[in-house]
């Protein structure tokens, strides 16, 4: 039946035109018909409605219908219509959609509302997701500034104080002690936070501008409050943590707001016993064994975003890596104060306490790797960290390798081994000082060789990472230690492991599904079982995976393919100086190239934004033209109707004149005095025979004259 109906596109256009009827049943049944058609043939129906003059405008007008059933049906049709169709999304957005939808959300109570709020938010997300033009329109129309009102609980205003507030009381934060969390409220809150994330997604070209506006609108403190509150459900906290991370990612001012945010003790939240920085709470969340995995992953992502593009924050956290002294007077306090860095180090050193939760140590390695990632000062600062033990001080790097050795011997979960190896790889990458410290302990190199050379009993992920770590020790070796030069390391690999075996270990790592399926949000790809208690399949951080994919091939093959050596001659000193000058010139030119690339990227981003703006203007002009054509068509129809009415009136007037003439002739035949035609015209204009002529028009005047003549005849 759907195919038969859609053979003629005018059928859909006619159905859309029926929406102009205000009758309830006409509108309701028409919306039901459109919903069924969209379900059976979505692409064809979307095309027909899009090409129908004023079709989308008629659907949008139904959002103002005070009958909730009609309005709700219109929301469902618009949701289906805007799914996966960017052109329709633009047209709907230019019909003042965002202001209407946000107005409905607030009218229905924001997160406290019902399914209508969820539908409005779903439609808003459809309009914004992957649509840069609509995102710009959302920002330019001032809708970002309305988000804080969506992050408040309007329960007291809706129910007249069911939660203890007076009728008409002001909204309260979602973390308020009177706030309740029914399932519908959870869905609404998650949708609101997803709206925030779309606007500040790293792939959004207007990300920085949206982050700045959110800073000005004070959205970040509200989202942080939701993310760190123990009273908020896990699903909402997870979304809030990711939202916080994307609001602060690469934005210095927002990162400063988060760094300075402190959670104060509250009688309604006994989990906080003393003021805690938000950064410390985020680290604790990531390391908390009893928390939902999504919450822990969100906290880790938030931590990464705080350090992203901010070397000062990395150095600040690296400066706190030294654990507190053993005889700490706060040891008796269960909730003793700690710093983020020392908490990460302590978690790694005490990995045996969390055997049932390998992700506690794994998250610690991920967070610590982001502290050191591509930051030479932070790496050098970490190298200087010393831990006090019975037999003397030991460096943090050597202690981590000792932990790795013990975990391997005790058959710890492979996630712990993978995490520590990944951390050490990030630490040593591009850091000559760190490599020198690593090679100063001979057992470290011996452990790597054992892991790589064994044919069985070692996880392939561990073997591959060990090979990469050994290749990094070769690549960033300054050759100052005669015992571990690049040549000696090459000889060691070839003689103890074999070139083919060495390369195969790395290739197998790159082909492993655990390495291929890496989420940028640390979300699990799969589970090991269906009982819900199995550990998630998360082994690598996306940033580490990208680092490895970009550098592993070159540095690994350099180990098994020695660089060609040339003998130096006495007269080559000048050549060396010339080469150094060329290297300096190349380095300066490389910096200039990088600067020009950044300028080109900024110009490209500005050009893309201008193109999107022009496209938006073209779409708006097309919409205006369609509206003008629709108005002209309506005016033409009205003119034709008036012309027909005029013709009908002229016919009536002619017939009245004819009847009047006949009556005059009969009166003259009977000998009665009859007025002249001129007097009769006066009667037609002003009334005659003692009666007033109706002001409705010429036809009514003529009928008045007929009545007078009929009276005289009688």
LUMBATI-191992 format. One record per residue (C-alpha): x, y, z; residue in one letter. Coordinates in steps of 0.2 Angstrom, whole numbers, padded with zeros to 4 digits, always signed. Last residue first. Layout:
XYZa...
//
This chain:
-0250+0228-0019x-0240+0236-0034x-0234+0250-0022x-0227+0237-0010x-0219+0227-0024x-0210+0242-0030x-0203+0246-0012x-0197+0228-0010x-0188+0228-0027x-0179+0244-0023x-0172+0236-0007x-0166+0221-0018x-0157+0233-0028x-0148+0241-0013x-0143+0223-0007x-0135+0220-0024x-0126+0236-0024x-0117+0233-0007x-0118+0229+0011x-0124+0246+0017x-0142+0240+0018x-0155+0252+0010x-0166+0261+0022x-0185+0260+0019x-0197+0275+0016x-0201+0270-0002x-0182+0273-0006x-0164+0270-0001x-0148+0280-0003x-0139+0273-0018x-0153+0261-0026x-0166+0275-0022x-0155+0287-0031x-0154+0275-0046x-0173+0274-0045x-0174+0293-0046x-0163+0292-0062x-0174+0278-0069x-0189+0289-0067x-0202+0286-0054x-0218+0277-0057x-0236+0284-0056x-0249+0271-0057x-0260+0268-0072x-0261+0249-0071x-0250+0248-0087x-0237+0259-0079x-0236+0248-0064x-0234+0233-0075x-0220+0241-0084x-0211+0247-0068x-0212+0229-0061x-0203+0223-0077x-0190+0235-0076x-0187+0231-0057x-0185+0212-0062x-0172+0216-0075x-0162+0228-0063x-0162+0214-0050x-0156+0201-0063x-0142+0213-0068x-0137+0216-0050x-0137+0197-0046x-0125+0194-0061x-0114+0208-0055x-0113+0201-0038x-0108+0184-0045x-0095+0192-0055x-0088+0201-0040x-0088+0184-0030x-0078+0176-0044x-0065+0190-0044x-0064+0189-0025x-0060+0171-0026x-0047+0173-0040x-0039+0187-0029x-0038+0175-0014x-0030+0161-0025x-0017+0173-0031x-0014+0179-0014x-0011+0161-0008x+0001+0158-0022x+0010+0174-0018x+0012+0169+0000x+0018+0151-0005x+0031+0159-0017x+0036+0171-0003x+0038+0156+0009x+0048+0147-0004x+0059+0162-0007x+0062+0164+0012x+0067+0145+0013x+0079+0147-0002x+0086+0163+0007x+0088+0153+0023x+0097+0139+0014x+0108+0152+0005x+0112+0160+0021x+0116+0144+0029x+0127+0139+0015x+0136+0156+0017x+0139+0153+0035x+0146+0135+0031x+0158+0143+0019x+0163+0156+0031x+0166+0142+0044x+0176+0132+0032x+0187+0148+0027x+0190+0151+0046x+0195+0133+0049x+0207+0134+0033x+0214+0150+0039x+0218+0142+0056x+0225+0127+0048x+0236+0138+0036x+0242+0148+0051x+0247+0131+0060x+0255+0125+0044x+0265+0141+0043x+0271+0139+0060x+0276+0121+0057x+0285+0126+0041x+0294+0140+0051x+0300+0127+0064x+0306+0116+0050x+0315+0130+0043x+0324+0133+0059x+0328+0115+0061x+0335+0114+0043x+0346+0129+0046x+0353+0121+0062x+0356+0105+0053x+0364+0114+0039x+0376+0123+0051x+0380+0107+0059x+0384+0099+0042x+0396+0114+0039x+0404+0111+0055x+0406+0092+0052x+0413+0096+0035x+0426+0108+0042x+0431+0094+0054x+0432+0081+0039x+0450+0084+0035x+0457+0071+0047x+0445+0058+0039x+0430+0050+0047x+0425+0032+0042x+0407+0030+0037x+0395+0020+0046x+0378+0013+0038x+0364+0012+0050x+0361-0005+0057x+0345-0013+0051x+0338-0024+0066x+0336-0010+0078x+0331+0003+0065x+0316-0009+0060x+0309-0006+0078x+0311+0013+0078x+0303+0016+0061x+0288+0004+0063x+0284+0009+0080x+0282+0028+0078x+0265+0032+0071x+0255+0017+0077x+0263+0018+0094x+0258+0036+0097x+0241+0033+0091x+0239+0018+0102x+0245+0028+0117x+0232+0041+0113x+0219+0028+0112x+0222+0021+0129x+0225+0002+0128x+0218-0014+0136x+0200-0012+0137x+0190-0028+0135x+0178-0026+0150x+0180-0038+0165x+0167-0051+0167x+0153-0048+0180x+0139-0045+0168x+0136-0064+0166x+0138-0064+0147x+0157-0067+0146x+0173-0059+0141x+0165-0042+0138x+0167-0031+0123x+0173-0014+0116x+0174-0006+0133x+0174+0013+0134x+0191+0022+0136x+0184+0037+0127x+0195+0037+0112x+0190+0019+0110x+0203+0006+0105x+0198-0009+0094x+0215-0012+0084x+0225-0015+0100x+0214-0028+0108x+0210-0035+0091x+0229-0040+0090x+0237-0035+0073x+0248-0022+0080x+0254-0033+0093x+0258-0047+0081x+0268-0035+0070x+0278-0030+0086x+0282-0048+0090x+0286-0052+0072x+0299-0039+0071x+0309-0046+0085x+0307-0064+0079x+0313-0059+0062x+0329-0050+0069x+0334-0064+0081x+0331-0064+0100x+0348-0067+0109x+0360-0064+0094x+0351-0051+0084x+0344-0041+0099x+0360-0041+0108x+0370-0035+0093x+0358-0021+0090x+0359-0016+0108x+0378-0016+0107x+0378-0005+0092x+0366+0007+0100x+0377+0008+0115x+0374+0000+0131x+0390-0005+0140x+0399+0010+0133x+0387+0022+0141x+0388+0039+0131x+0379+0031+0116x+0365+0044+0117x+0352+0031+0116x+0335+0037+0110x+0333+0024+0096x+0340+0009+0105x+0330+0011+0121x+0315+0015+0111x+0318-0002+0102x+0318-0011+0119x+0302-0003+0123x+0294-0008+0107x+0300-0026+0109x+0293-0027+0127x+0276-0020+0120x+0275-0034+0108x+0280-0048+0120x+0267-0041+0133x+0253-0041+0120x+0258-0058+0114x+0255-0065+0132x+0270-0075+0138x+0269-0094+0142x+0276-0098+0125x+0291-0095+0113x+0301-0084+0125x+0313-0072+0117x+0302-0056+0119x+0299-0058+0138x+0317-0064+0142x+0324-0049+0132x+0313-0037+0141x+0318-0044+0158x+0337-0043+0154x+0335-0025+0149x+0328-0020+0166x+0340-0031+0175x+0354-0021+0169x+0349-0005+0179x+0357+0010+0172x+0348+0006+0156x+0332+0015+0163x+0341+0030+0169x+0349+0032+0152x+0332+0030+0143x+0325+0043+0154x+0338+0056+0151x+0337+0053+0132x+0318+0056+0132x+0310+0055+0115x+0300+0040+0121x+0306+0034+0138x+0290+0039+0148x+0278+0034+0135x+0286+0017+0134x+0286+0016+0153x+0268+0019+0154x+0263+0007+0140x+0274-0007+0149x+0265-0003+0166x+0248-0004+0158x+0251-0020+0148x+0257-0029+0163x+0242-0023+0174x+0230-0028+0160x+0238-0045+0158x+0231-0050+0175x+0245-0055+0187x+0254-0071+0184x+0265-0070+0200x+0281-0069+0190x+0274-0055+0178x+0268-0045+0193x+0284-0046+0201x+0294-0040+0186x+0282-0026+0182x+0283-0020+0200x+0302-0021+0199x+0300-0011+0182x+0290+0002+0192x+0303+0003+0206x+0317+0006+0193x+0307+0021+0186x+0303+0028+0203x+0321+0029+0208x+0327+0019+0223x+0333+0026+0239x+0341+0014+0252x+0341-0004+0258x+0325-0002+0269x+0316+0009+0255x+0314+0027+0252x+0307+0031+0234x+0316+0044+0223x+0308+0055+0210x+0322+0063+0199x+0316+0053+0184x+0299+0061+0186x+0305+0078+0185x+0315+0074+0169x+0299+0067+0162x+0288+0082+0167x+0301+0093+0159x+0302+0083+0143x+0283+0084+0140x+0277+0073+0126x+0266+0062+0137x+0272+0063+0155x+0256+0067+0165x+0246+0057+0151x+0256+0042+0156x+0252+0044+0174x+0233+0044+0170x+0235+0028+0160x+0246+0019+0173x+0234+0023+0187x+0219+0017+0176x+0228+0000+0174x+0232-0001+0193x+0214+0000+0197x+0209-0009+0181x+0216-0025+0188x+0202-0026+0201x+0202-0043+0209x+0221-0042+0211x+0218-0025+0220x+0229-0026+0235x+0244-0033+0225x+0245-0017+0215x+0252-0008+0230x+0266+0001+0221x+0254+0006+0207x+0241+0013+0218x+0254+0023+0228x+0261+0031+0212x+0244+0036+0207x+0239+0043+0224x+0256+0052+0225x+0252+0061+0209x+0235+0067+0213x+0240+0073+0231x+0234+0065+0247x+0225+0070+0262x+0220+0056+0274x+0202+0048+0272x+0205+0034+0284x+0214+0045+0296x+0227+0035+0306x+0240+0038+0293x+0238+0057+0295x+0254+0058+0306x+0264+0051+0291x+0277+0040+0296x+0279+0032+0279x+0282+0049+0271x+0270+0055+0258x+0272+0048+0240x+0283+0058+0228x+0273+0061+0212x+0267+0078+0216x+0278+0088+0205x+0272+0078+0190x+0255+0085+0193x+0261+0103+0192x+0272+0098+0177x+0257+0091+0167x+0247+0106+0172x+0260+0118+0165x+0261+0108+0149x+0243+0111+0145x+0238+0105+0128x+0228+0091+0135x+0231+0090+0154x+0214+0093+0159x+0207+0083+0145x+0217+0068+0151x+0209+0070+0169x+0192+0071+0161x+0195+0055+0151x+0200+0046+0167x+0185+0052+0176x+0174+0046+0162x+0182+0029+0162x+0179+0027+0180x+0161+0032+0179x+0159+0020+0164x+0167+0006+0174x+0154+0008+0188x+0162+0012+0205x+0167-0001+0218x+0186-0002+0213x+0189+0017+0214x+0204+0022+0204x+0196+0033+0191x+0185+0040+0205x+0200+0044+0216x+0208+0053+0201x+0193+0064+0198x+0191+0068+0217x+0209+0074+0217x+0206+0085+0202x+0190+0092+0209x+0201+0099+0224x+0195+0092+0241x+0188+0101+0256x+0186+0089+0271x+0176+0074+0275x+0168+0072+0258x+0158+0055+0257x+0146+0061+0270x+0136+0070+0257x+0120+0078+0265x+0130+0086+0279x+0142+0094+0266x+0160+0095+0265x+0167+0107+0252x+0171+0102+0234x+0185+0113+0227x+0186+0120+0209x+0202+0129+0205x+0209+0116+0193x+0192+0116+0184x+0191+0134+0182x+0209+0135+0176x+0205+0121+0163x+0191+0132+0157x+0203+0147+0155x+0216+0136+0146x+0205+0128+0133x+0213+0112+0126x+0200+0100+0133x+0190+0110+0146x+0172+0108+0139x+0176+0091+0132x+0182+0084+0149x+0167+0092+0158x+0155+0083+0146x+0164+0066+0148x+0162+0068+0167x+0144+0073+0165x+0140+0058+0154x+0147+0047+0167x+0139+0056+0181x+0122+0054+0173x+0124+0035+0170x+0130+0033+0187x+0115+0041+0196x+0119+0058+0205x+0119+0058+0224x+0138+0055+0225x+0141+0072+0217x+0157+0074+0206x+0150+0075+0189x+0134+0085+0194x+0144+0098+0202x+0156+0098+0187x+0142+0101+0175x+0135+0116+0186x+0153+0123+0187x+0155+0122+0168x+0140+0131+0162x+0145+0148+0169x+0138+0157+0153x+0155+0165+0150x+0164+0149+0151x+0151+0141+0140x+0153+0155+0128x+0172+0151+0128x+0170+0133+0125x+0158+0136+0110x+0171+0147+0102x+0185+0134+0105x+0174+0120+0097x+0169+0129+0082x+0177+0117+0070x+0168+0103+0080x+0179+0087+0080x+0184+0089+0098x+0166+0089+0103x+0161+0105+0112x+0144+0108+0105x+0140+0089+0104x+0145+0087+0122x+0133+0100+0129x+0118+0091+0120x+0124+0075+0127x+0123+0083+0144x+0105+0087+0141x+0101+0070+0134x+0109+0062+0150x+0098+0073+0161x+0082+0068+0151x+0086+0049+0152x+0089+0051+0171x+0073+0061+0174x+0064+0047+0165x+0071+0034+0176x+0066+0043+0193x+0080+0052+0201x+0075+0063+0216x+0081+0080+0221x+0079+0085+0239x+0097+0085+0243x+0101+0096+0229x+0113+0089+0216x+0101+0093+0201x+0103+0111+0207x+0087+0120+0213x+0073+0129+0204x+0065+0144+0213x+0049+0141+0223x+0032+0143+0214x+0023+0132+0227x+0034+0130+0242x+0048+0117+0243x+0048+0101+0253x+0050+0089+0239x+0032+0089+0234x+0032+0108+0234x+0019+0113+0222x+0022+0099+0210x+0030+0109+0195x+0039+0123+0203x+0046+0112+0217x+0052+0099+0204x+0061+0112+0193x+0078+0104+0195x+0092+0114+0186x+0103+0109+0172x+0091+0115+0159x+0092+0133+0166x+0111+0132+0163x+0108+0128+0145x+0100+0144+0140x+0116+0153+0137x+0120+0140+0123x+0103+0145+0115x+0109+0163+0110x+0104+0163+0092x+0122+0163+0086x+0126+0147+0096x+0112+0137+0089x+0114+0144+0072x+0133+0139+0072x+0128+0122+0078x+0115+0121+0064x+0128+0125+0051x+0140+0112+0058x+0128+0098+0057x+0136+0082+0063x+0124+0081+0077x+0114+0097+0079x+0097+0094+0072x+0096+0076+0078x+0101+0082+0096x+0087+0095+0096x+0075+0081+0090x+0080+0070+0104x+0079+0084+0117x+0061+0088+0112x+0057+0069+0112x+0065+0068+0130x+0055+0083+0136x+0039+0076+0129x+0043+0059+0138x+0041+0067+0155x+0048+0083+0163x+0059+0084+0178x+0074+0086+0167x+0067+0102+0160x+0050+0106+0168x+0038+0104+0154x+0039+0123+0150x+0058+0122+0151x+0058+0108+0137x+0044+0117+0127x+0054+0133+0127x+0070+0123+0122x+0061+0116+0107x+0053+0132+0101x+0069+0142+0103x+0079+0128+0094x+0066+0126+0080x+0065+0144+0074x+0060+0138+0057x+0078+0139+0052x+0082+0123+0061x+0069+0114+0052x+0077+0119+0035x+0094+0114+0041x+0089+0097+0047x+0080+0094+0031x+0096+0097+0022x+0106+0086+0034x+0095+0071+0032x+0101+0056+0044x+0086+0057+0056x+0077+0074+0053x+0061+0066+0047x+0060+0053+0060x+0062+0066+0074x+0050+0078+0065x+0036+0064+0064x+0039+0060+0083x+0038+0079+0088x+0022+0081+0077x+0014+0067+0086x+0018+0075+0103x+0010+0092+0097x-0006+0083+0091x-0008+0074+0107x-0004+0089+0117x-0018+0100+0110x-0011+0118+0112x-0004+0117+0094x+0012+0127+0094x+0023+0112+0089x+0010+0110+0075x+0018+0125+0066x+0034+0115+0063x+0024+0102+0053x+0017+0116+0042x+0034+0124+0040x+0041+0107+0034x+0028+0106+0020x+0029+0125+0015x+0030+0120-0003x+0032+0100-0004x+0050+0096-0010x+0056+0092+0008x+0040+0082+0011x+0042+0072-0005x+0061+0069-0001x+0058+0063+0017x+0044+0052+0010x+0056+0043-0002x+0070+0041+0011x+0059+0035+0025x+0049+0021+0016x+0039+0010+0028x+0042+0020+0044x+0041+0037+0036x+0024+0031+0028x+0017+0026+0045x+0022+0042+0053x+0014+0052+0039x-0002+0042+0040x-0003+0045+0059x+0001+0063+0057x-0014+0064+0045x-0025+0055+0057x-0021+0067+0071x-0023+0083+0060x-0040+0078+0052x-0046+0071+0069x-0042+0087+0078x-0050+0099+0066x-0038+0114+0063x-0036+0110+0045x-0019+0117+0039x-0012+0099+0041x-0022+0094+0026x-0008+0102+0015x+0004+0089+0021x-0008+0075+0015x-0009+0084-0001x+0010+0085-0003x+0011+0066+0001x-0002+0062-0012x+0007+0074-0024x+0022+0062-0025x+0012+0050-0035x+0019+0032-0034x+0020+0035-0015x+0002+0028-0012x+0005+0013-0022x+0022+0009-0013x+0014+0012+0004x+0000+0000+0000x
//
